[in-house]
Amino acid sequence: MNPARLSPEEIAAIEWLAQQRSGRMSAAERQRFERWLAESERHRGAWERLQRRLDSAFAGVAEQPAELARKTLLSAGTSRRQALRGALVLAGLGLGGLGLTRPGMPLDGLVADLSTATGERRRFVLDDGSSVLLNAESRVDVDFDGGRRRLQLRRGALLAEVTADARRPFVVETPFGRVQALGTRFSVTLGERDATVWVQEAQVLVETRAGSSLVLATDEGARFDRDICQRLEGQRRSEFAWQDGWLELHDRPLDVLIAALRPYHPGHLRLSPAAAALRISGLFPLDDSERVLASLEEILPLRIHRYLGWWTTIEHS
């Protein structure tokens, strides 16, 4: 199969398979999969073709039946990203060099309940009247039922404005822990190694996977990983105030600015370690990454190289 000719239905089928085999597929997600499968013959056909290719690819692995080998290789506990890559490689689909999982081309956006594209901020109104503003290149799954209101932040950042509901707590889940609203307005930003939360109004409870917890009040923030929560200095609040399209920094490393620009910049944005350590202050428009890069080249000792309109490297001069 030519990777460039994969249909949206085929890519969605691959993602659904990875989600099923991750061991973390909720009842609501299973219902969405069944609806997707029943929507059209194209969806069902793509799903059946993927199953046949997997059966063929796994047949004879360690002399196990194809179904058993597939369950072993995509077993519970494997991350969704690893499962997806395994499905692509082992099924012989040849997508390794296509870069479909890079920022700006996320496969998981195909089945996320709420998502935004490169350079897009968007507000969503939820079933309970709460609203969620997503930063660019963000992915969120929604799981509301009679006993809880749960958002799974899979990528990027969100700003939640929560309506009161004494019967159902409002929780944002991340790979590192959870944030429970004890008030009305807060933001959560997901990083590679940790997550950050800031409270704009009232309070939130932060709990790590290891059980450490922290209550934050208005204008307070914290960074947390799987083990611990750490309060952040109040002046750093502006680093995460992306909702108006501006980033304000005060004597911060350049990599903080570039990390904030990446969801708004088309293509790949690479920063060398030497350049990353440079300090920067200012107010920067997130919606105009090229303008920001041009200004950085004027005021800092930087060389910026652009290749094919897609790959940009920033190096210390």
N, C-alpha and C positions, 0 to 999 in steps of 0.2 A: 504494500500500500504506500503510495506516495504521500509523505507527511504534509506537503503543501496542499494536497487535495482532500485532506480530512474534512468531512462536513461537520457543521455544528452539532448535529445529532450524534455523530461518532465520538466527538470529543466529550460531549455530555455523558455518553454511555460509559466512557473510560472513567470519568470523575465519579459517576454513581457507583461503579464497581469498587473504586478505591474507598469510597465512603462506607460502603457495605462491609468491606473486609477490614476496616479500621478497628472494629469492635466498639465504636462509640456512636453508632447510628441510633438516634432517638426515634420514638414512635411517630413523632411529627414528621421527621425526615423520611421515614418509611412510607408514610402516607403521601408525601410529596413525590417520592419516587414512583409509587403506583399511579398517581395522577399523570406524571410525565409519561410513563409507559403507555397509558391509555389514550393520551392526547392524539396520537397519530400513528399510522403504519410506519412512517419513517423512524420514529423513536423506537418502536418495537423491533423493526428490522435492524437498526444499528445495534441494539442490545443483543439480539440473537447472533449477529455476525461476530460481535466481540466474544461472546461465549464460545462460539465455534473456534475462533482463533486461539483462545486460551486453552481449550481442550486439546487442540492440535499441538500448541507450544509446550504444554506440560505433560503430554502423553509420554510415558516411559521415564519421567524424572525419578531417579532412584527406584525404578521399577514399581512405582506407586500408580494407582489409578489417577487419571487427570484431575478429578474433583478433589481427591485427598491432597495431591501435590499443590493444587492451587490454594487450598485452605491453609496448608502449612506455610507456603511462601508469603501469603498475605494474611497472616494470623493476627488475632487480636493482640493489641499492644504495639503493633507496628504503627508508626505515624501515618497520617493520611498522605503526606507528601511522599514518604518512602513507599507506601503502598501504590500510589499512583505511578511513581517512576518504575517500580517493579512490574506493574501491569503493562506499562508501555514497552519496557525492554524485553520482558519475557514473552510477551505476545508477538514480538517481532515487528512492532509498528514503526520502529526506526525514528522516534521523535527526539532522541537524546540531544541532537544538535540544533533543534528548532527553537529552544529557549522559551517554551510556552509557559514555564513557571516563573520566569523572571518578572519583576515588578513592571506593570504596564501591560502584561499579557498573561494574567493569572488564570489558570484553569479553574481554580476553585470559585472564581466569580460566576461561572456558568450556572451553578446551582445554589449560590448564596441567596438568602431571602432578601437582603438589602446589600447593595454594592454601588460603588462609584468608580468612574474611569479616571485615567490620568488627567490631572488638572481640574477635576470636578468636585465641588462640594454640594451636597444635596441633603435636604431635610425630608424625613419620612414621619408620617403620623401613624402611630400604632393603634391597635384595636381598642385599647383602654383610654385613648385620648392623649397618652404621653407622646412625645416627639423625640426623634433622634436625628441629629445633624452628623453626617459622615464626612470626614476629611477625604481628600483625594486618595484613590486606590485603597479603599477600605472595604472590608467584607464582614457582614454580621448575619448570624442566623437567629431567628426569633422562635421562642418556644413558650407560648402562653397557654395555661390551662386553668382549671378551677382553683388550683392551690398555689400557683406561682406565676411570676412574670420573669422570664429568663432571656437574656441576650448573650449570645456567644460571639465575642469579638475575635475574629480569625485573622484579621490584618488591619493595620492602619490605626485610626483614632475615631472616637465618637464623642459627642456632647449630648447628654440625655437631660430632658426636662420631664420630670416624672409627676404624674397625677397621683393623688392620694388613694390608697386602697388598703384598708386595714386587714383584709383577709388574704391578700396576695403580695408578698414581698417582691420588690423589683431588684433583680440581680444582674450584674454584668460579669460573665465568666471569661477568664483568660487562661492560657496554659500555665500561668504562674500562681493563680489564685482568683479570688472573687471580690467584687465590690458591691455592697448592698446599700441601696439608698435608704437613708434615714431622713431624707428631706426631698428637695425638688430638682436641683440642678448641679450636675457634675460632669467632668470629662475624664476619659480613659484613653491613654495612648499605649499601643502595644509595640515593644521593641523586640530585638532578637533574643536578648538575655533577661529582660525584665519588662515591667509595665509601670506606667506612671498615672497617678490620679490627682486631679485638682477639684476642689469643691468651690462652686460659685455661690451656692446658697444652701443653708441648713447643714446637714451632716451626712457622712457615709461611714460604713464599717468596712475596712479592708482586712481580708483573711488570706494568708498564703496557703499553699498546698500542705505545708508542714504544720500549720495550725497557729502560727504567729498572727496577731491581730492588732489593729490600730484604728481608733476613731478619729476622723478628721472633721473639723468645723469649717465654716465659711472662710474662704481665702487661704486655706491650708492645703498642702500637697504632700505626696509621698511617692517613693519609688519602691517597688516590691518585686522580689523574685520568688522562687518556690519556697525559700526558707525564711526570709526576714522582710520586714517593712522598715523603711527609713524615711523620716520626715525630711522635706526639702526646704531650703531657704525661700522665704517669701518672694525675694526679688527674681527667682527663677520662674515664677508663674508666667511671665510674658513669653517664655520659650515654647509654651504649649497653648498659647492663645491664638490658634490658627483660624478660628471660626470667621474672622473678619477679613481673612486673606492677607494678613500682615504678620511678620515675625519681628519681634523686638528683642535684641540681644545686647547684653552689657558685659564686655570683656570676656567673651566665651570662645572656646576653640572653634575653628572654622568648620570642623566636621559636624557640629551642631546645626549650623546653617545649611550645609549641603544635605544632611539627612532630612531636614524639613523640606528642601527643594525637590528631592527625588520624586515624590508622588506627583509633582507638578511638571516635571521635565520629561518630554518625550525621548525615549531611548535610555541608554545606559550612562550614568554619571559616576565616574571613578575619581577618587581623591587619594593622592599619594600620602603616606604617613607623615612625611615632612611638612607638606602643605596642611594636613589636618590639624597640626599642632599650633598653627598661627592663630593669633587672637583677633577677634572682630567685635565691633560694637556698631549698632545702627538699627534702622527700621527698614525692613526689606519686603517688597511685594511678592508674595508667593505666586501670584498669577502671571508673573513675567520673569521666568527663570533666566532667560537670555539677557535681559536687562541687568539682573543681579550679577550674573557672571561677568558681564562687560565692566560693571563698576568695580567688582573685586579685582579684576586684572589691572585696573588703573590705580587702586589704592594699596594693593598688597604685592609683594614680590612673587608673582605667579605667572606661569605659562599655561594657557588653556589651548588644547588641541581638539579639533572636531574632525571626525571621520565619517564620511558617508551620511552625514546628517543624523546619525543615530548614536554614535559612540563619542563621548566627551571625556577627556582626561584633564585633571587639574594637578599641576606639579609645582613644587617650589622652584623658583628661578635661581 
